[in-house]
Amino acid sequence: MAAYHLRYDREFMRQLEGLPGDIRSMARRQVRDLADMPCPAQAKELEEHPGYYRLWLPREYRLVWQVHEDEQVVELMYVGLKHPDLYKRLGLGREGT
């Protein structure tokens, strides 16, 4: 049984299903792995946003999620191309930018 519960909405599933096949299968595997290890070594915690992480996928794709330690929940926020204003769109922009 997984240690963490994965939480996502329809928009996240739409993003996942819209990925190119090779990226989609890799992203699905990464998402499944987050249930057992919500902060994998290759992930980076976002500066100025504790508990929020991003993982680079091939060809400029990103996976972004938040870990709620108290609830043992991984909230999947975004999977798709890394746009210049991606983090700002997610409400995770850096101070002063």
C-alpha positions as CSV (number, residue, x, y, z in Angstrom):
1,M,0.0,0.0,0.0
2,A,1.3,3.5,-0.9
3,A,2.3,5.8,1.9
4,Y,0.8,8.9,0.3
5,H,-2.5,9.5,-1.4
6,L,-2.4,11.1,-4.8
7,R,-4.8,14.0,-5.4
8,Y,-5.5,15.6,-8.8
9,D,-8.3,17.2,-10.7
10,R,-9.7,16.8,-14.2
11,E,-7.5,19.4,-15.6
12,F,-4.4,17.5,-14.5
13,M,-5.7,14.3,-16.1
14,R,-6.4,16.3,-19.3
15,Q,-2.9,17.6,-19.3
16,L,-1.5,14.1,-18.7
17,E,-3.6,12.5,-21.5
18,G,-2.5,15.3,-23.9
19,L,1.2,14.5,-23.6
20,P,3.1,12.8,-26.4
21,G,3.1,9.0,-25.8
22,D,6.7,8.6,-24.6
23,I,6.4,11.5,-22.2
24,R,3.0,10.4,-21.0
25,S,4.2,6.9,-20.0
26,M,7.2,8.4,-18.2
27,A,5.0,11.0,-16.4
28,R,2.5,8.2,-15.4
29,R,5.4,6.2,-13.9
30,Q,6.7,9.3,-12.0
31,V,3.3,10.1,-10.7
32,R,2.8,6.5,-9.4
33,D,6.2,6.6,-7.8
34,L,5.3,9.8,-5.9
35,A,2.8,7.8,-3.8
36,D,5.8,6.0,-2.3
37,M,8.4,8.7,-2.5
38,P,6.9,12.2,-2.6
39,C,10.3,13.9,-2.7
40,P,12.5,11.9,-5.1
41,A,16.2,12.8,-5.3
42,Q,15.8,14.2,-8.9
43,A,13.0,16.6,-7.8
44,K,13.7,20.1,-6.8
45,E,11.8,22.0,-4.1
46,L,10.7,25.4,-5.5
47,E,12.5,28.4,-4.0
48,E,10.4,30.5,-1.7
49,H,7.6,27.8,-1.8
50,P,8.3,25.0,0.8
51,G,6.4,21.8,0.0
52,Y,6.2,22.5,-3.7
53,Y,8.3,20.4,-6.1
54,R,9.1,20.1,-9.8
55,L,10.6,17.4,-11.8
56,W,12.1,17.8,-15.3
57,L,10.8,15.4,-17.9
58,P,12.5,15.1,-21.3
59,R,12.0,17.7,-24.0
60,E,11.2,20.7,-21.7
61,Y,8.2,19.0,-19.9
62,R,7.7,19.5,-16.2
63,L,5.7,17.8,-13.4
64,V,4.8,20.1,-10.5
65,W,3.2,19.0,-7.2
66,Q,2.7,19.9,-3.6
67,V,3.3,17.6,-0.6
68,H,0.9,17.9,2.3
69,E,3.0,16.0,5.0
70,D,0.3,16.4,7.7
71,E,-2.3,14.6,5.5
72,Q,0.1,12.4,3.6
73,V,-1.2,13.7,0.3
74,V,0.6,14.5,-2.9
75,E,-1.4,17.1,-4.8
76,L,-0.6,17.0,-8.5
77,M,-0.8,20.5,-10.0
78,Y,0.6,20.5,-13.5
79,V,2.2,18.3,-16.1
80,G,3.2,19.7,-19.5
81,L,5.5,22.0,-21.4
82,K,7.6,24.4,-19.3
83,H,6.3,27.8,-20.3
84,P,8.3,30.9,-19.3
85,D,5.5,31.9,-16.9
86,L,4.5,28.4,-15.7
87,Y,5.2,29.0,-12.1
88,K,3.6,32.4,-12.0
89,R,0.4,30.9,-13.6
90,L,0.4,28.3,-10.8
91,G,0.7,31.1,-8.2
92,L,4.3,30.0,-7.4
93,G,6.3,32.9,-8.9
94,R,9.3,34.2,-7.2
95,E,9.1,37.4,-5.1
96,G,9.9,40.5,-7.2
97,T,9.2,38.7,-10.6
